[in-house]
Amino acid sequence: MENKEVKTAFNNAADNYDTNRKEIIPHMDVYYQTAVELTKIFNNPSILDLGAGTGILTELLHQIHPRSRITLVDMSANMLDKAKNKFNNIDNFTYIEDNYLTMDFKENYDIIISSLSIHHLNDKEKYTLYRKIYQHLNNQGVFINADEVIAPTDTLEKLYVEKETTHLLKQDLTNDEKEEILYRRTLDTPSTLKDNLTWLDDIGYENVDVIYKYYRYFVLYGQKIE
């Protein structure tokens, strides 16, 4: 999928993104809390948030690590503007408007984390990114990815689609908002869970595991140990 399509879609969605995100993701509180709780093994870690958007996950990370330096990367200027306004009194945040697949990370981090973003990449791009992330983790550093997968079979994929569509239709959203969300889903290119796990193992991550999974939504964990 062309990055410009994804960028345009999320620029357009920025105004209502926080509210809609919490309504369209089943059990989002548990989902995101699971991801951030994995970071509690660190004291004042350096954190890179890929596809940070409006800073929904970043806010939870900041609550746990208020003194940590957090770098937010997103290719949507509108999304990052929302994050900047949200965190305007926090001086240990850095904002980078760029494509995290092609940008130079420049330094290493204790935690590299992402939420509902990497599924916009194709399989080759995901592998390339996972390898790049590994190269930019400090020793004992962790990669945490709260994202989406495609089911391994057509039967299960149909079940996934039915579940998320039924959930969406129950939400108190306008028809236009629902149509916008359904359109954004056409830009998704998730991979299977098995592929994600295989890539991390192949690259050299240790302690690879799926910490959370609810139909399409999962939290993937891997660590760099030298």
PyMOL CGO cylinders between C-alpha atoms (Angstrom):
from pymol import cmd
from pymol.cgo import CYLINDER

trace = [
    CYLINDER, 0.00, 0.00, 0.00, 1.29, 3.44, -0.90, 0.3, 1, 1, 1, 1, 1, 1,
    CYLINDER, 1.29, 3.44, -0.90, 2.40, 5.33, 2.20, 0.3, 1, 1, 1, 1, 1, 1,
    CYLINDER, 2.40, 5.33, 2.20, 0.76, 8.49, 0.90, 0.3, 1, 1, 1, 1, 1, 1,
    CYLINDER, 0.76, 8.49, 0.90, -2.67, 6.82, 1.10, 0.3, 1, 1, 1, 1, 1, 1,
    CYLINDER, -2.67, 6.82, 1.10, -2.11, 5.81, 4.71, 0.3, 1, 1, 1, 1, 1, 1,
    CYLINDER, -2.11, 5.81, 4.71, -0.70, 9.24, 5.53, 0.3, 1, 1, 1, 1, 1, 1,
    CYLINDER, -0.70, 9.24, 5.53, -3.70, 11.02, 4.00, 0.3, 1, 1, 1, 1, 1, 1,
    CYLINDER, -3.70, 11.02, 4.00, -6.18, 8.74, 5.74, 0.3, 1, 1, 1, 1, 1, 1,
    CYLINDER, -6.18, 8.74, 5.74, -4.68, 9.35, 9.16, 0.3, 1, 1, 1, 1, 1, 1,
    CYLINDER, -4.68, 9.35, 9.16, -4.23, 13.08, 8.62, 0.3, 1, 1, 1, 1, 1, 1,
    CYLINDER, -4.23, 13.08, 8.62, -7.96, 13.19, 7.93, 0.3, 1, 1, 1, 1, 1, 1,
    CYLINDER, -7.96, 13.19, 7.93, -8.77, 11.07, 10.99, 0.3, 1, 1, 1, 1, 1, 1,
    CYLINDER, -8.77, 11.07, 10.99, -6.70, 13.05, 13.51, 0.3, 1, 1, 1, 1, 1, 1,
    CYLINDER, -6.70, 13.05, 13.51, -9.50, 15.17, 15.01, 0.3, 1, 1, 1, 1, 1, 1,
    CYLINDER, -9.50, 15.17, 15.01, -11.61, 12.24, 16.25, 0.3, 1, 1, 1, 1, 1, 1,
    CYLINDER, -11.61, 12.24, 16.25, -8.89, 9.62, 16.48, 0.3, 1, 1, 1, 1, 1, 1,
    CYLINDER, -8.89, 9.62, 16.48, -8.61, 9.31, 20.26, 0.3, 1, 1, 1, 1, 1, 1,
    CYLINDER, -8.61, 9.31, 20.26, -12.35, 8.96, 20.81, 0.3, 1, 1, 1, 1, 1, 1,
    CYLINDER, -12.35, 8.96, 20.81, -12.92, 6.61, 17.91, 0.3, 1, 1, 1, 1, 1, 1,
    CYLINDER, -12.92, 6.61, 17.91, -9.93, 4.44, 18.72, 0.3, 1, 1, 1, 1, 1, 1,
    CYLINDER, -9.93, 4.44, 18.72, -11.28, 3.64, 22.16, 0.3, 1, 1, 1, 1, 1, 1,
    CYLINDER, -11.28, 3.64, 22.16, -14.68, 2.77, 20.71, 0.3, 1, 1, 1, 1, 1, 1,
    CYLINDER, -14.68, 2.77, 20.71, -13.63, 0.56, 17.81, 0.3, 1, 1, 1, 1, 1, 1,
    CYLINDER, -13.63, 0.56, 17.81, -10.94, -1.59, 19.48, 0.3, 1, 1, 1, 1, 1, 1,
    CYLINDER, -10.94, -1.59, 19.48, -12.49, -4.32, 21.65, 0.3, 1, 1, 1, 1, 1, 1,
    CYLINDER, -12.49, -4.32, 21.65, -11.11, -4.32, 25.21, 0.3, 1, 1, 1, 1, 1, 1,
    CYLINDER, -11.11, -4.32, 25.21, -8.70, -1.57, 24.29, 0.3, 1, 1, 1, 1, 1, 1,
    CYLINDER, -8.70, -1.57, 24.29, -7.84, -0.72, 27.90, 0.3, 1, 1, 1, 1, 1, 1,
    CYLINDER, -7.84, -0.72, 27.90, -6.64, -4.27, 28.61, 0.3, 1, 1, 1, 1, 1, 1,
    CYLINDER, -6.64, -4.27, 28.61, -4.95, -4.44, 25.22, 0.3, 1, 1, 1, 1, 1, 1,
    CYLINDER, -4.95, -4.44, 25.22, -2.87, -1.29, 25.67, 0.3, 1, 1, 1, 1, 1, 1,
    CYLINDER, -2.87, -1.29, 25.67, -2.23, -1.82, 29.38, 0.3, 1, 1, 1, 1, 1, 1,
    CYLINDER, -2.23, -1.82, 29.38, -0.81, -5.25, 28.60, 0.3, 1, 1, 1, 1, 1, 1,
    CYLINDER, -0.81, -5.25, 28.60, 1.67, -3.64, 26.21, 0.3, 1, 1, 1, 1, 1, 1,
    CYLINDER, 1.67, -3.64, 26.21, 2.83, -0.91, 28.58, 0.3, 1, 1, 1, 1, 1, 1,
    CYLINDER, 2.83, -0.91, 28.58, 3.02, -3.17, 31.65, 0.3, 1, 1, 1, 1, 1, 1,
    CYLINDER, 3.02, -3.17, 31.65, 5.75, -5.12, 29.86, 0.3, 1, 1, 1, 1, 1, 1,
    CYLINDER, 5.75, -5.12, 29.86, 7.97, -2.04, 30.20, 0.3, 1, 1, 1, 1, 1, 1,
    CYLINDER, 7.97, -2.04, 30.20, 7.91, -2.07, 34.01, 0.3, 1, 1, 1, 1, 1, 1,
    CYLINDER, 7.91, -2.07, 34.01, 11.10, -4.15, 34.10, 0.3, 1, 1, 1, 1, 1, 1,
    CYLINDER, 11.10, -4.15, 34.10, 12.96, -0.92, 33.26, 0.3, 1, 1, 1, 1, 1, 1,
    CYLINDER, 12.96, -0.92, 33.26, 13.79, 2.09, 35.40, 0.3, 1, 1, 1, 1, 1, 1,
    CYLINDER, 13.79, 2.09, 35.40, 13.73, 5.35, 33.45, 0.3, 1, 1, 1, 1, 1, 1,
    CYLINDER, 13.73, 5.35, 33.45, 14.21, 3.71, 30.03, 0.3, 1, 1, 1, 1, 1, 1,
    CYLINDER, 14.21, 3.71, 30.03, 14.79, 5.44, 26.71, 0.3, 1, 1, 1, 1, 1, 1,
    CYLINDER, 14.79, 5.44, 26.71, 11.72, 4.79, 24.54, 0.3, 1, 1, 1, 1, 1, 1,
    CYLINDER, 11.72, 4.79, 24.54, 11.02, 5.00, 20.82, 0.3, 1, 1, 1, 1, 1, 1,
    CYLINDER, 11.02, 5.00, 20.82, 7.30, 4.96, 19.91, 0.3, 1, 1, 1, 1, 1, 1,
    CYLINDER, 7.30, 4.96, 19.91, 6.81, 4.06, 16.23, 0.3, 1, 1, 1, 1, 1, 1,
    CYLINDER, 6.81, 4.06, 16.23, 3.59, 5.24, 14.59, 0.3, 1, 1, 1, 1, 1, 1,
    CYLINDER, 3.59, 5.24, 14.59, 2.83, 7.15, 17.78, 0.3, 1, 1, 1, 1, 1, 1,
    CYLINDER, 2.83, 7.15, 17.78, -0.10, 9.01, 16.24, 0.3, 1, 1, 1, 1, 1, 1,
    CYLINDER, -0.10, 9.01, 16.24, -1.87, 11.24, 18.76, 0.3, 1, 1, 1, 1, 1, 1,
    CYLINDER, -1.87, 11.24, 18.76, 0.04, 9.69, 21.65, 0.3, 1, 1, 1, 1, 1, 1,
    CYLINDER, 0.04, 9.69, 21.65, -2.54, 7.31, 23.12, 0.3, 1, 1, 1, 1, 1, 1,
    CYLINDER, -2.54, 7.31, 23.12, 0.05, 4.67, 23.99, 0.3, 1, 1, 1, 1, 1, 1,
    CYLINDER, 0.05, 4.67, 23.99, 2.66, 7.33, 24.79, 0.3, 1, 1, 1, 1, 1, 1,
    CYLINDER, 2.66, 7.33, 24.79, 0.44, 8.75, 27.51, 0.3, 1, 1, 1, 1, 1, 1,
    CYLINDER, 0.44, 8.75, 27.51, 0.25, 5.36, 29.22, 0.3, 1, 1, 1, 1, 1, 1,
    CYLINDER, 0.25, 5.36, 29.22, 4.02, 4.94, 28.94, 0.3, 1, 1, 1, 1, 1, 1,
    CYLINDER, 4.02, 4.94, 28.94, 4.56, 8.38, 30.47, 0.3, 1, 1, 1, 1, 1, 1,
    CYLINDER, 4.56, 8.38, 30.47, 2.38, 7.46, 33.44, 0.3, 1, 1, 1, 1, 1, 1,
    CYLINDER, 2.38, 7.46, 33.44, 4.70, 4.55, 34.21, 0.3, 1, 1, 1, 1, 1, 1,
    CYLINDER, 4.70, 4.55, 34.21, 7.95, 6.28, 33.25, 0.3, 1, 1, 1, 1, 1, 1,
    CYLINDER, 7.95, 6.28, 33.25, 7.43, 10.02, 33.92, 0.3, 1, 1, 1, 1, 1, 1,
    CYLINDER, 7.43, 10.02, 33.92, 11.16, 10.82, 33.70, 0.3, 1, 1, 1, 1, 1, 1,
    CYLINDER, 11.16, 10.82, 33.70, 11.85, 8.81, 30.58, 0.3, 1, 1, 1, 1, 1, 1,
    CYLINDER, 11.85, 8.81, 30.58, 12.91, 10.36, 27.31, 0.3, 1, 1, 1, 1, 1, 1,
    CYLINDER, 12.91, 10.36, 27.31, 10.32, 9.32, 24.74, 0.3, 1, 1, 1, 1, 1, 1,
    CYLINDER, 10.32, 9.32, 24.74, 10.65, 9.84, 20.99, 0.3, 1, 1, 1, 1, 1, 1,
    CYLINDER, 10.65, 9.84, 20.99, 7.39, 9.84, 19.02, 0.3, 1, 1, 1, 1, 1, 1,
    CYLINDER, 7.39, 9.84, 19.02, 7.60, 9.06, 15.30, 0.3, 1, 1, 1, 1, 1, 1,
    CYLINDER, 7.60, 9.06, 15.30, 4.71, 9.35, 12.87, 0.3, 1, 1, 1, 1, 1, 1,
    CYLINDER, 4.71, 9.35, 12.87, 4.39, 10.34, 9.22, 0.3, 1, 1, 1, 1, 1, 1,
    CYLINDER, 4.39, 10.34, 9.22, 1.11, 12.17, 9.87, 0.3, 1, 1, 1, 1, 1, 1,
    CYLINDER, 1.11, 12.17, 9.87, 1.72, 15.81, 10.79, 0.3, 1, 1, 1, 1, 1, 1,
    CYLINDER, 1.72, 15.81, 10.79, -1.87, 16.20, 11.99, 0.3, 1, 1, 1, 1, 1, 1,
    CYLINDER, -1.87, 16.20, 11.99, -1.54, 13.24, 14.33, 0.3, 1, 1, 1, 1, 1, 1,
    CYLINDER, -1.54, 13.24, 14.33, 1.71, 14.54, 15.80, 0.3, 1, 1, 1, 1, 1, 1,
    CYLINDER, 1.71, 14.54, 15.80, 0.20, 18.00, 16.26, 0.3, 1, 1, 1, 1, 1, 1,
    CYLINDER, 0.20, 18.00, 16.26, -2.51, 16.41, 18.41, 0.3, 1, 1, 1, 1, 1, 1,
    CYLINDER, -2.51, 16.41, 18.41, 0.18, 14.68, 20.45, 0.3, 1, 1, 1, 1, 1, 1,
    CYLINDER, 0.18, 14.68, 20.45, 2.15, 17.91, 20.88, 0.3, 1, 1, 1, 1, 1, 1,
    CYLINDER, 2.15, 17.91, 20.88, -0.94, 19.71, 22.15, 0.3, 1, 1, 1, 1, 1, 1,
    CYLINDER, -0.94, 19.71, 22.15, -1.69, 16.85, 24.53, 0.3, 1, 1, 1, 1, 1, 1,
    CYLINDER, -1.69, 16.85, 24.53, 1.82, 16.85, 25.98, 0.3, 1, 1, 1, 1, 1, 1,
    CYLINDER, 1.82, 16.85, 25.98, 2.65, 20.55, 25.68, 0.3, 1, 1, 1, 1, 1, 1,
    CYLINDER, 2.65, 20.55, 25.68, 4.00, 20.76, 29.25, 0.3, 1, 1, 1, 1, 1, 1,
    CYLINDER, 4.00, 20.76, 29.25, 6.32, 17.77, 28.93, 0.3, 1, 1, 1, 1, 1, 1,
    CYLINDER, 6.32, 17.77, 28.93, 9.85, 18.64, 27.89, 0.3, 1, 1, 1, 1, 1, 1,
    CYLINDER, 9.85, 18.64, 27.89, 11.35, 15.14, 27.66, 0.3, 1, 1, 1, 1, 1, 1,
    CYLINDER, 11.35, 15.14, 27.66, 9.41, 14.22, 24.51, 0.3, 1, 1, 1, 1, 1, 1,
    CYLINDER, 9.41, 14.22, 24.51, 10.81, 14.46, 20.98, 0.3, 1, 1, 1, 1, 1, 1,
    CYLINDER, 10.81, 14.46, 20.98, 8.56, 14.50, 17.90, 0.3, 1, 1, 1, 1, 1, 1,
    CYLINDER, 8.56, 14.50, 17.90, 9.70, 13.28, 14.50, 0.3, 1, 1, 1, 1, 1, 1,
    CYLINDER, 9.70, 13.28, 14.50, 7.50, 13.48, 11.40, 0.3, 1, 1, 1, 1, 1, 1,
    CYLINDER, 7.50, 13.48, 11.40, 8.93, 10.76, 9.19, 0.3, 1, 1, 1, 1, 1, 1,
    CYLINDER, 8.93, 10.76, 9.19, 8.52, 7.26, 7.79, 0.3, 1, 1, 1, 1, 1, 1,
    CYLINDER, 8.52, 7.26, 7.79, 9.99, 4.94, 10.41, 0.3, 1, 1, 1, 1, 1, 1,
    CYLINDER, 9.99, 4.94, 10.41, 10.73, 2.28, 7.80, 0.3, 1, 1, 1, 1, 1, 1,
    CYLINDER, 10.73, 2.28, 7.80, 13.20, 4.49, 5.94, 0.3, 1, 1, 1, 1, 1, 1,
    CYLINDER, 13.20, 4.49, 5.94, 14.36, 7.01, 8.55, 0.3, 1, 1, 1, 1, 1, 1,
    CYLINDER, 14.36, 7.01, 8.55, 17.64, 6.75, 10.44, 0.3, 1, 1, 1, 1, 1, 1,
    CYLINDER, 17.64, 6.75, 10.44, 16.96, 5.94, 14.10, 0.3, 1, 1, 1, 1, 1, 1,
    CYLINDER, 16.96, 5.94, 14.10, 20.40, 7.45, 14.89, 0.3, 1, 1, 1, 1, 1, 1,
    CYLINDER, 20.40, 7.45, 14.89, 20.62, 5.92, 18.37, 0.3, 1, 1, 1, 1, 1, 1,
    CYLINDER, 20.62, 5.92, 18.37, 19.70, 2.85, 20.39, 0.3, 1, 1, 1, 1, 1, 1,
    CYLINDER, 19.70, 2.85, 20.39, 16.85, 2.50, 22.88, 0.3, 1, 1, 1, 1, 1, 1,
    CYLINDER, 16.85, 2.50, 22.88, 15.85, 0.36, 25.84, 0.3, 1, 1, 1, 1, 1, 1,
    CYLINDER, 15.85, 0.36, 25.84, 12.31, 0.02, 24.50, 0.3, 1, 1, 1, 1, 1, 1,
    CYLINDER, 12.31, 0.02, 24.50, 11.02, 0.25, 20.96, 0.3, 1, 1, 1, 1, 1, 1,
    CYLINDER, 11.02, 0.25, 20.96, 7.26, 0.00, 20.92, 0.3, 1, 1, 1, 1, 1, 1,
    CYLINDER, 7.26, 0.00, 20.92, 4.46, 0.36, 18.39, 0.3, 1, 1, 1, 1, 1, 1,
    CYLINDER, 4.46, 0.36, 18.39, 0.68, 0.14, 18.43, 0.3, 1, 1, 1, 1, 1, 1,
    CYLINDER, 0.68, 0.14, 18.43, -1.64, -0.49, 15.51, 0.3, 1, 1, 1, 1, 1, 1,
    CYLINDER, -1.64, -0.49, 15.51, 0.77, 0.80, 12.89, 0.3, 1, 1, 1, 1, 1, 1,
    CYLINDER, 0.77, 0.80, 12.89, 3.15, -1.83, 11.53, 0.3, 1, 1, 1, 1, 1, 1,
    CYLINDER, 3.15, -1.83, 11.53, 0.31, -3.77, 9.90, 0.3, 1, 1, 1, 1, 1, 1,
    CYLINDER, 0.31, -3.77, 9.90, 0.34, -1.12, 7.16, 0.3, 1, 1, 1, 1, 1, 1,
    CYLINDER, 0.34, -1.12, 7.16, 3.63, -2.57, 5.87, 0.3, 1, 1, 1, 1, 1, 1,
    CYLINDER, 3.63, -2.57, 5.87, 3.94, -5.55, 3.57, 0.3, 1, 1, 1, 1, 1, 1,
    CYLINDER, 3.94, -5.55, 3.57, 5.71, -8.73, 4.69, 0.3, 1, 1, 1, 1, 1, 1,
    CYLINDER, 5.71, -8.73, 4.69, 9.12, -7.75, 3.33, 0.3, 1, 1, 1, 1, 1, 1,
    CYLINDER, 9.12, -7.75, 3.33, 8.88, -4.31, 4.93, 0.3, 1, 1, 1, 1, 1, 1,
    CYLINDER, 8.88, -4.31, 4.93, 7.86, -5.78, 8.29, 0.3, 1, 1, 1, 1, 1, 1,
    CYLINDER, 7.86, -5.78, 8.29, 10.88, -8.08, 8.28, 0.3, 1, 1, 1, 1, 1, 1,
    CYLINDER, 10.88, -8.08, 8.28, 13.15, -5.18, 7.34, 0.3, 1, 1, 1, 1, 1, 1,
    CYLINDER, 13.15, -5.18, 7.34, 11.70, -3.06, 10.15, 0.3, 1, 1, 1, 1, 1, 1,
    CYLINDER, 11.70, -3.06, 10.15, 11.96, -5.85, 12.74, 0.3, 1, 1, 1, 1, 1, 1,
    CYLINDER, 11.96, -5.85, 12.74, 15.64, -6.29, 11.85, 0.3, 1, 1, 1, 1, 1, 1,
    CYLINDER, 15.64, -6.29, 11.85, 16.22, -2.54, 12.03, 0.3, 1, 1, 1, 1, 1, 1,
    CYLINDER, 16.22, -2.54, 12.03, 14.54, -2.40, 15.44, 0.3, 1, 1, 1, 1, 1, 1,
    CYLINDER, 14.54, -2.40, 15.44, 16.76, -5.23, 16.70, 0.3, 1, 1, 1, 1, 1, 1,
    CYLINDER, 16.76, -5.23, 16.70, 19.85, -3.37, 15.56, 0.3, 1, 1, 1, 1, 1, 1,
    CYLINDER, 19.85, -3.37, 15.56, 18.76, -0.28, 17.50, 0.3, 1, 1, 1, 1, 1, 1,
    CYLINDER, 18.76, -0.28, 17.50, 17.91, -1.94, 20.80, 0.3, 1, 1, 1, 1, 1, 1,
    CYLINDER, 17.91, -1.94, 20.80, 20.31, -1.71, 23.70, 0.3, 1, 1, 1, 1, 1, 1,
    CYLINDER, 20.31, -1.71, 23.70, 21.45, -4.98, 25.25, 0.3, 1, 1, 1, 1, 1, 1,
    CYLINDER, 21.45, -4.98, 25.25, 18.48, -6.39, 27.23, 0.3, 1, 1, 1, 1, 1, 1,
    CYLINDER, 18.48, -6.39, 27.23, 16.23, -3.98, 25.33, 0.3, 1, 1, 1, 1, 1, 1,
    CYLINDER, 16.23, -3.98, 25.33, 12.74, -5.03, 24.28, 0.3, 1, 1, 1, 1, 1, 1,
    CYLINDER, 12.74, -5.03, 24.28, 10.49, -4.67, 21.25, 0.3, 1, 1, 1, 1, 1, 1,
    CYLINDER, 10.49, -4.67, 21.25, 6.77, -4.58, 21.95, 0.3, 1, 1, 1, 1, 1, 1,
    CYLINDER, 6.77, -4.58, 21.95, 4.23, -4.55, 19.14, 0.3, 1, 1, 1, 1, 1, 1,
    CYLINDER, 4.23, -4.55, 19.14, 0.50, -4.18, 19.82, 0.3, 1, 1, 1, 1, 1, 1,
    CYLINDER, 0.50, -4.18, 19.82, -0.94, -4.77, 16.40, 0.3, 1, 1, 1, 1, 1, 1,
    CYLINDER, -0.94, -4.77, 16.40, -3.21, -6.76, 14.10, 0.3, 1, 1, 1, 1, 1, 1,
    CYLINDER, -3.21, -6.76, 14.10, -2.82, -10.09, 12.33, 0.3, 1, 1, 1, 1, 1, 1,
    CYLINDER, -2.82, -10.09, 12.33, -4.61, -11.79, 9.50, 0.3, 1, 1, 1, 1, 1, 1,
    CYLINDER, -4.61, -11.79, 9.50, -6.03, -15.18, 10.38, 0.3, 1, 1, 1, 1, 1, 1,
    CYLINDER, -6.03, -15.18, 10.38, -4.16, -18.28, 9.14, 0.3, 1, 1, 1, 1, 1, 1,
    CYLINDER, -4.16, -18.28, 9.14, -7.25, -19.63, 7.36, 0.3, 1, 1, 1, 1, 1, 1,
    CYLINDER, -7.25, -19.63, 7.36, -10.18, -18.16, 5.45, 0.3, 1, 1, 1, 1, 1, 1,
    CYLINDER, -10.18, -18.16, 5.45, -12.60, -19.63, 7.98, 0.3, 1, 1, 1, 1, 1, 1,
    CYLINDER, -12.60, -19.63, 7.98, -10.92, -17.86, 10.88, 0.3, 1, 1, 1, 1, 1, 1,
    CYLINDER, -10.92, -17.86, 10.88, -10.50, -14.62, 8.92, 0.3, 1, 1, 1, 1, 1, 1,
    CYLINDER, -10.50, -14.62, 8.92, -14.23, -14.59, 8.31, 0.3, 1, 1, 1, 1, 1, 1,
    CYLINDER, -14.23, -14.59, 8.31, -14.72, -14.96, 12.06, 0.3, 1, 1, 1, 1, 1, 1,
    CYLINDER, -14.72, -14.96, 12.06, -12.32, -12.07, 12.73, 0.3, 1, 1, 1, 1, 1, 1,
    CYLINDER, -12.32, -12.07, 12.73, -14.14, -9.80, 10.28, 0.3, 1, 1, 1, 1, 1, 1,
    CYLINDER, -14.14, -9.80, 10.28, -17.55, -10.68, 11.68, 0.3, 1, 1, 1, 1, 1, 1,
    CYLINDER, -17.55, -10.68, 11.68, -16.37, -9.97, 15.22, 0.3, 1, 1, 1, 1, 1, 1,
    CYLINDER, -16.37, -9.97, 15.22, -14.84, -6.57, 14.48, 0.3, 1, 1, 1, 1, 1, 1,
    CYLINDER, -14.84, -6.57, 14.48, -17.70, -5.49, 12.20, 0.3, 1, 1, 1, 1, 1, 1,
    CYLINDER, -17.70, -5.49, 12.20, -20.35, -6.42, 14.77, 0.3, 1, 1, 1, 1, 1, 1,
    CYLINDER, -20.35, -6.42, 14.77, -18.42, -4.51, 17.42, 0.3, 1, 1, 1, 1, 1, 1,
    CYLINDER, -18.42, -4.51, 17.42, -18.08, -1.43, 15.20, 0.3, 1, 1, 1, 1, 1, 1,
    CYLINDER, -18.08, -1.43, 15.20, -21.77, -1.31, 14.31, 0.3, 1, 1, 1, 1, 1, 1,
    CYLINDER, -21.77, -1.31, 14.31, -22.69, -1.30, 18.00, 0.3, 1, 1, 1, 1, 1, 1,
    CYLINDER, -22.69, -1.30, 18.00, -20.69, 1.85, 18.69, 0.3, 1, 1, 1, 1, 1, 1,
    CYLINDER, -20.69, 1.85, 18.69, -22.19, 5.32, 19.05, 0.3, 1, 1, 1, 1, 1, 1,
    CYLINDER, -22.19, 5.32, 19.05, -20.61, 6.68, 15.87, 0.3, 1, 1, 1, 1, 1, 1,
    CYLINDER, -20.61, 6.68, 15.87, -22.07, 8.48, 12.89, 0.3, 1, 1, 1, 1, 1, 1,
    CYLINDER, -22.07, 8.48, 12.89, -22.41, 6.61, 9.62, 0.3, 1, 1, 1, 1, 1, 1,
    CYLINDER, -22.41, 6.61, 9.62, -19.67, 8.80, 8.15, 0.3, 1, 1, 1, 1, 1, 1,
    CYLINDER, -19.67, 8.80, 8.15, -17.32, 7.87, 10.99, 0.3, 1, 1, 1, 1, 1, 1,
    CYLINDER, -17.32, 7.87, 10.99, -18.05, 4.19, 10.52, 0.3, 1, 1, 1, 1, 1, 1,
    CYLINDER, -18.05, 4.19, 10.52, -17.45, 4.47, 6.78, 0.3, 1, 1, 1, 1, 1, 1,
    CYLINDER, -17.45, 4.47, 6.78, -14.15, 6.23, 7.41, 0.3, 1, 1, 1, 1, 1, 1,
    CYLINDER, -14.15, 6.23, 7.41, -13.04, 3.46, 9.77, 0.3, 1, 1, 1, 1, 1, 1,
    CYLINDER, -13.04, 3.46, 9.77, -14.04, 0.77, 7.29, 0.3, 1, 1, 1, 1, 1, 1,
    CYLINDER, -14.04, 0.77, 7.29, -12.10, 2.59, 4.57, 0.3, 1, 1, 1, 1, 1, 1,
    CYLINDER, -12.10, 2.59, 4.57, -8.97, 2.76, 6.72, 0.3, 1, 1, 1, 1, 1, 1,
    CYLINDER, -8.97, 2.76, 6.72, -9.22, -0.99, 7.22, 0.3, 1, 1, 1, 1, 1, 1,
    CYLINDER, -9.22, -0.99, 7.22, -8.86, -1.46, 3.47, 0.3, 1, 1, 1, 1, 1, 1,
    CYLINDER, -8.86, -1.46, 3.47, -5.37, 0.04, 3.82, 0.3, 1, 1, 1, 1, 1, 1,
    CYLINDER, -5.37, 0.04, 3.82, -4.33, -2.67, 6.28, 0.3, 1, 1, 1, 1, 1, 1,
    CYLINDER, -4.33, -2.67, 6.28, -1.90, -5.41, 5.21, 0.3, 1, 1, 1, 1, 1, 1,
    CYLINDER, -1.90, -5.41, 5.21, -1.53, -7.58, 8.32, 0.3, 1, 1, 1, 1, 1, 1,
    CYLINDER, -1.53, -7.58, 8.32, 0.52, -10.75, 8.32, 0.3, 1, 1, 1, 1, 1, 1,
    CYLINDER, 0.52, -10.75, 8.32, -0.17, -14.00, 10.14, 0.3, 1, 1, 1, 1, 1, 1,
    CYLINDER, -0.17, -14.00, 10.14, 0.87, -14.41, 13.73, 0.3, 1, 1, 1, 1, 1, 1,
    CYLINDER, 0.87, -14.41, 13.73, 3.07, -17.33, 12.74, 0.3, 1, 1, 1, 1, 1, 1,
    CYLINDER, 3.07, -17.33, 12.74, 4.97, -15.16, 10.25, 0.3, 1, 1, 1, 1, 1, 1,
    CYLINDER, 4.97, -15.16, 10.25, 5.53, -12.45, 12.86, 0.3, 1, 1, 1, 1, 1, 1,
    CYLINDER, 5.53, -12.45, 12.86, 6.92, -14.96, 15.35, 0.3, 1, 1, 1, 1, 1, 1,
    CYLINDER, 6.92, -14.96, 15.35, 9.11, -16.62, 12.71, 0.3, 1, 1, 1, 1, 1, 1,
    CYLINDER, 9.11, -16.62, 12.71, 10.63, -13.28, 11.67, 0.3, 1, 1, 1, 1, 1, 1,
    CYLINDER, 10.63, -13.28, 11.67, 11.57, -12.34, 15.23, 0.3, 1, 1, 1, 1, 1, 1,
    CYLINDER, 11.57, -12.34, 15.23, 13.14, -15.76, 15.83, 0.3, 1, 1, 1, 1, 1, 1,
    CYLINDER, 13.14, -15.76, 15.83, 15.03, -15.59, 12.55, 0.3, 1, 1, 1, 1, 1, 1,
    CYLINDER, 15.03, -15.59, 12.55, 16.45, -12.14, 13.31, 0.3, 1, 1, 1, 1, 1, 1,
    CYLINDER, 16.45, -12.14, 13.31, 17.73, -13.23, 16.71, 0.3, 1, 1, 1, 1, 1, 1,
    CYLINDER, 17.73, -13.23, 16.71, 15.24, -11.92, 19.26, 0.3, 1, 1, 1, 1, 1, 1,
    CYLINDER, 15.24, -11.92, 19.26, 15.07, -13.85, 22.54, 0.3, 1, 1, 1, 1, 1, 1,
    CYLINDER, 15.07, -13.85, 22.54, 12.09, -14.50, 24.82, 0.3, 1, 1, 1, 1, 1, 1,
    CYLINDER, 12.09, -14.50, 24.82, 9.73, -14.13, 21.87, 0.3, 1, 1, 1, 1, 1, 1,
    CYLINDER, 9.73, -14.13, 21.87, 6.13, -14.55, 22.92, 0.3, 1, 1, 1, 1, 1, 1,
    CYLINDER, 6.13, -14.55, 22.92, 2.55, -13.48, 22.33, 0.3, 1, 1, 1, 1, 1, 1,
    CYLINDER, 2.55, -13.48, 22.33, 1.50, -11.84, 25.58, 0.3, 1, 1, 1, 1, 1, 1,
    CYLINDER, 1.50, -11.84, 25.58, -2.06, -10.99, 24.54, 0.3, 1, 1, 1, 1, 1, 1,
    CYLINDER, -2.06, -10.99, 24.54, -4.40, -12.00, 21.76, 0.3, 1, 1, 1, 1, 1, 1,
    CYLINDER, -4.40, -12.00, 21.76, -8.07, -11.29, 21.13, 0.3, 1, 1, 1, 1, 1, 1,
    CYLINDER, -8.07, -11.29, 21.13, -9.13, -12.35, 17.65, 0.3, 1, 1, 1, 1, 1, 1,
    CYLINDER, -9.13, -12.35, 17.65, -7.14, -10.03, 15.36, 0.3, 1, 1, 1, 1, 1, 1,
    CYLINDER, -7.14, -10.03, 15.36, -5.44, -7.99, 18.06, 0.3, 1, 1, 1, 1, 1, 1,
    CYLINDER, -5.44, -7.99, 18.06, -2.21, -9.15, 19.68, 0.3, 1, 1, 1, 1, 1, 1,
    CYLINDER, -2.21, -9.15, 19.68, 0.78, -8.00, 21.70, 0.3, 1, 1, 1, 1, 1, 1,
    CYLINDER, 0.78, -8.00, 21.70, 4.11, -9.38, 20.51, 0.3, 1, 1, 1, 1, 1, 1,
    CYLINDER, 4.11, -9.38, 20.51, 7.25, -9.31, 22.66, 0.3, 1, 1, 1, 1, 1, 1,
    CYLINDER, 7.25, -9.31, 22.66, 10.91, -9.87, 21.88, 0.3, 1, 1, 1, 1, 1, 1,
    CYLINDER, 10.91, -9.87, 21.88, 14.19, -9.04, 23.60, 0.3, 1, 1, 1, 1, 1, 1,
    CYLINDER, 14.19, -9.04, 23.60, 17.76, -8.41, 22.49, 0.3, 1, 1, 1, 1, 1, 1,
    CYLINDER, 17.76, -8.41, 22.49, 20.27, -10.29, 24.62, 0.3, 1, 1, 1, 1, 1, 1,
    CYLINDER, 20.27, -10.29, 24.62, 23.95, -10.06, 23.72, 0.3, 1, 1, 1, 1, 1, 1,
]
cmd.load_cgo(trace, "trace")
